[in-house]
Amino acid sequence: MGLALVLLFVGAKMVLAGVIHVPIAASLLVIAAILGGSVLASIWTRRRDERHRA
């Protein structure tokens, strides 16, 4: 899901490049937040699933 969100963001940024300018730092922050959130969600769901199995 995280990769899909990153690709969606990058695609939207490319399509809207002529209309709106997103600074590089903001883009990197958004991408890092999406990837970090995806990693944390993955860890959280894995631990939750392990607890329910035990």
JOQUIJO-V55022 format. One record per residue. RES is the residue in one letter. PSI is psi in radians with two decimals (NA if undefined). D_LAST is the distance of its C-alpha to the last C-alpha in Angstrom with 2 decimals. Layout:
res:RES psi:PSI d_last:D_LAST
res:RES psi:PSI d_last:D_LAST
This chain:
res:M psi:-0.65 d_last:26.86
res:G psi:-0.73 d_last:28.09
res:L psi:-0.68 d_last:30.58
res:A psi:-0.71 d_last:31.90
res:L psi:-0.68 d_last:32.54
res:V psi:-0.80 d_last:34.30
res:L psi:-0.66 d_last:36.44
res:L psi:-0.78 d_last:37.24
res:F psi:-0.83 d_last:38.35
res:V psi:-0.73 d_last:40.45
res:G psi:-0.77 d_last:41.99
res:A psi:-0.69 d_last:42.89
res:K psi:-0.70 d_last:44.35
res:M psi:-0.74 d_last:46.46
res:V psi:-0.68 d_last:47.68
res:L psi:0.19 d_last:48.59
res:A psi:-0.60 d_last:50.12
res:G psi:-0.32 d_last:53.61
res:V psi:-0.74 d_last:52.84
res:I psi:2.46 d_last:50.54
res:H psi:2.11 d_last:50.10
res:V psi:2.12 d_last:46.68
res:P psi:2.65 d_last:47.04
res:I psi:-0.74 d_last:45.26
res:A psi:-0.69 d_last:43.46
res:A psi:-0.71 d_last:42.12
res:S psi:-0.81 d_last:40.97
res:L psi:-0.66 d_last:39.15
res:L psi:-0.76 d_last:37.53
res:V psi:-0.80 d_last:36.33
res:I psi:-0.75 d_last:34.99
res:A psi:-0.68 d_last:33.24
res:A psi:-0.72 d_last:31.69
res:I psi:-0.85 d_last:30.45
res:L psi:-0.74 d_last:28.98
res:G psi:-0.74 d_last:27.47
res:G psi:-0.64 d_last:25.98
res:S psi:-0.72 d_last:24.54
res:V psi:-0.79 d_last:22.93
res:L psi:-0.70 d_last:21.45
res:A psi:-0.68 d_last:20.20
res:S psi:-0.79 d_last:18.60
res:I psi:-0.76 d_last:16.84
res:W psi:-0.80 d_last:15.77
res:T psi:-0.62 d_last:14.43
res:R psi:-0.77 d_last:12.54
res:R psi:-0.67 d_last:10.82
res:R psi:-0.75 d_last:10.28
res:D psi:-0.68 d_last:8.85
res:E psi:-0.63 d_last:6.37
res:R psi:-0.66 d_last:5.37
res:H psi:-0.47 d_last:5.60
res:R psi:-0.54 d_last:3.80
res:A psi:NA d_last:0.00
